[in-house]
Amino acid sequence: MRAATHDRYGGSDVVTIADIAEPAIADNQLLVAVHASSVTTADWRLRASAFPGGLWLAGRLMTGLFRPRNCILGMEFSGVVARTGPNVTRFAPGDALFGNAGSGAHAEYLAIDEDAALAAKPPALSHAEAASLPFGAVTALVFLRDFAKLQSGQRVLIIGASGGVGVHAVRIARHLGARVTGVTSTDNVALVRELGADRVVDYRKEKLNDIGETFDLVFDTAGIVRFAEARRLLNVNGLFLPLEFGIGDLLTALWCAITRSGQRIGLHVSGDAQADVEAIAELAATGALKPVIDSRYPLAEIRKAHERVETRHKRGSVIVDVRPDEEAHGAA
């Protein structure tokens, strides 16, 4: 099978298309024919060893100190079950599904546990649309629903509202009943407004300090602000949730816990629970979530997908069409 592999850290040029053996599956696993995947910010950081905020060593200890332990990236995917292990009961060959593989989805076939973060693909979504959801939408859901415990009527400021997590954060915050202000660039103002934001701030024309209101929650999906800046945007008991954080933020969070200050910073990492993927499948099926695709590339041009993500100016998701012919003809 064809797969996008890398055996060293570096720029997009370290990614090559190779013919490798199809993965074997265990008794409780599925072999999935991947139709679409994506290149996420996490894929870029893992490929380049570009870990934020002084966490380079910790990142390398997890992913491989001198070279990558896992040579095939790819978290999000959508595809069709090709074969199942004898103990599998949840899916059958021919079932269309999508989810978060953790890694390995930049390939024509993927071996994955049946109880992993998977759900049936909503029939109304194409594989490309489904593959745009698991990482960004689950992250937005978990951060807003579970970590922030966002309530109806609360005011939330979403920084990076047109990015891979931000586009879903706007929709989910609105679904939870919050009043949403989205921060984005000039080119994306119309998109963020279409997603349902009550107010859109163009950061190229208006400084955050000039917004003129405070918020119950500031959710920074793009690593733009630090807690010292966010405090000016928070109400007296407001919460700052950064998606990216470093060692300095860990110390700040500890200080807030010790002093029990009203304004606080929450540092979390989103998981990949099966129930959360099923939740976003339901939201997508009812129209509460809307896939946003920035661009699409065939697997052979995955380097271009990495380069697009690394600009940090993508709108929604960058999709890799692993099986573009089947997608074009409306495969399951």
N, C-alpha and C positions, 0 to 999 in steps of 0.2 A: 504494500500500500504506500501511497505518498503521504509524507508528513513534513511539517516545517520543524527543523531541528536546529539547535545551537549547542556547541561544545565549549564555548568560552563566553565571558561577559564582554559587552561592547556595544557598538552602534548597530543599526539595522543590518549592516553587511554581514554580521555573524550568523544571521538566520539563513539557512539553505533548505532547499527542497530535496528530500532524499527518499529513496525507495527502501522501506524497512519491512520487517515481518509483521503480519497482522497479529494483534495481541491475542493471546490465549485468555480464556475466561474460566473463572472458578465456578463451583457449583451454584453459588448464590449471585452470579454476575450476569450482566447483559453485554452482548456485543452490539454496539450501536453504529449504524452507518451514518456518519455525521454529514448533514446537508449544509449547515451554516454554523459558524462560530463568530467570535469577535476578537479584536485586540483591545484590551482594556488598559487603563493606566497601570494596573498591577502587573500586567504582562510586560509593559515597557520597563517598569522599574526592576522586575526580576531579570529581564534580559540584559539590561544595562548595569545592574547592580547600583541603581540610583535610589538608594534608600534615604528618606528625608530625616532632617533634624538630628544629625549625629548618630544615626542608628545603623551606619554602614557595617560595623563589626557584628552587631547582633543579627543583621540581615544575612550576612555571609555565613555566619554559624548555622543559620537555619537552611540556607539554600545551597551551600557548598563554599568552603573557604577559598579554594583556588580555582575551581571550575564548577559549573552547575551540576548538581546531582541529577536533576530532571531535565532532560534535553528537549522535551516537547512541552511547550507552553499551551495556553488555551483553557480558560475557565468556563465561559458561557458556551452553550451549544444547543442546537436543535437537530433532531434526526429521527431515524426510524430503526426500531429493533430488528437486527438481522438474525440474531440467534440468542438463545437463553440457556443458562445452566440448568441442570435437572432439578434444583431446589427452588427455582424462581417461580413465584405465584402471582406477583403483582403486575407483570407485563408479559406480553406474548409477541412472537415475531410479527412484524407488520405494524405494531403500535407506533404512533408518532408521539414523541415526548421531547421535553426540553429541560434544562437544568444547569446546575453548576458542578462541573467535574473536578474543580480544584486545579487540574492540569491535564494535558494530554488531548485537548479538543482541537488542536491545530493539525488534524490528521483525518484520513478518510474513515478510519474505524477507531472506536473508543471502547475499552473495557471498563465497566463501572458496576458497583454494587447496586442491587435492586432497591436497597433501602437508603441510597444516597439522596442528595437534594434534587429529586426529579419530580416531574408532574406530567400528566398528559398534556400535549400541546392543544391549546384552544383551536378548534377547527377554523375559526375565522382568521387566524394569524398565519402568515407564511412562515417558513422556517427562518428566514432572515429576521422577520419581526420578532419571532419567539426568542431567537438567539440574542436579541438586544436587551432582554429583560432581566435574566437571573442575577447578574452582579449588581447593576445599578439600582434596579427596583427593589431587590431584597435589602440592599444596604440602606436605601432611603426608608423603607418600611420599618426595619429594625431600629434605626436611629431615631425616627420620629415617634413610632408607636411604643417601643419598649424602653429605649434609653431616655428620651425626653418626656415620655408619657404625655404627649401633646393632647390638649383638650380642646373641644369646640369653643370658639370665641377667642382663643389665645392668638397673639400676634407673633408671627415668625418671619425672620429675615433669612432668606436663602441666598448665600453667596455662591456664585458659579451656577446660576439657575439654568443655564443652557447646556451644561456638561452631562457626562454619562450618568452621574447620580442626581444632579440637580434637576434635570427634566422630570424625573420621577418624583423627586422630593416635592416639587410644586404641586403635582397632581395628588399625591398622597396626603400632603398637608391640607389641601382643599377638601379631600374626601373625609378627613378627620374633623372638618369644620373650622379649621384655623383661618385667620386672615393672613394672606401671604403677600410679602414684598419680595420680589426677585431682583437680584443684582446680576447684570450681564453687560455685554458690549453692545454697541450701536447696531450691529448687524443682526443681533438676536433678540432685540426688544419685541418685535412682533411675535416671534415664536413663544417667548415666555408669557406674553399676554394671552396668546391663544391657548396655552396650557392651563390658564385659569388664574394667574396671579392677579391680585387686587390692585397692585401697584408694581411698576417696573422701574428700576433705577439703572440708567445708563452710566456705568462708572467712568466712561470717557468724558462725560459732560457734567457729572455731579459727584462730588466727593462723599464718601460714606458719612463723614462728620456733619455734612449739611443735610442729611435726610430729614431731620426735624422731628423725629419720634423715637421712642424706645420700644423694645421688644421683650416678650417673655422668653424667646429663644432666638439665638443666632446660630444658624447651621452653616458652617463654612465647608463646602464640598470641594473647594479648589486650593486650599492651603494659602489663602490670600492674607488673612489677618492673624494677629496674635491676641492673646487675652487682654493685654493692656489697651489695645485698640477696641476690641469687642466690648469692653466694659462701658465705653461711652455710648454704646448702642443698646445696652441692656437696661431693663428696669431694675428696681432695687433687689429683686429676688430672681433675676434672670439667669438663664443657663447658656453657656457657650459650648457648642459641640463642634470641634474641628474633626474633619475626616482624616486629615494628615496631622501628625504631631511628632515632636522630638523630645529629647531629654529635658530641655528647658520647660516644656509643657508639663512633663511629669512632676518636676519640682514645684511648678505653679499649682498643680492639682493637689499636691501634698500640703502646700501652704494653705490653700483654701479649706481643706479638710481640717487642718489644725486650728485655724482661726475661726472656722465656722462662719465665714463671711456670707452675706446674702447672695451676692453675685458669685457664680462658681463656674468652673470648667469641668466638663465630663469627657474622659478619654476612654474610648471603647473601640473594639474591633468587631466588625459584623461577622456573624457566623454564616453557615450555609445549611440551615435546617430544612428538612423535607417539608414541614408544615408551612414554612415561609414561602417556598416556591409554589406550593399549592395555593397559598393565599394570593400571590400575585397572578397566578393563572386565572383565578376567579375574578380578580379586579380587572384583568385584561379582557376577559370574556364579557363582562358587563359594561365595558367602555370607561371604567374609572381610571384605567391606565392606558396611555397611548404610546406605542413604540415610536421612538424618534431615531431615525437613521441618518447619520452624517454622510457616509459614503460606503461603497461596497467594492471589494477587490477579490479577484480569484485567488485561490490558494497559491498559485505560481507567483503572484505579485504581493505576497504578504509583507515584504519589506516596505512597500509603499504604505501599507496599513500602519505599520509601526511608526513610520516617519510622520504620518498624519496625527497619530495619537501624541507623539512627542512634542508637537507644536503647542499642545495644551489649549488649542482653540477649536476643538471639534464640537459639533452640535449633536448631542446624544451619542450614539454608538457607531463605531467603525466595524463593519461586518466583513467577514471572510467567507466567500461563497465556495465551500469545499466541493459541492456538487451543483454547479450553476445550471447545468442542462436540466437536471431533475427539478430544480427550483422553478425554472422558467416554465416548465410544463405542469406546474401545480402538483408536485408530488405530495404524498400524504404528510 
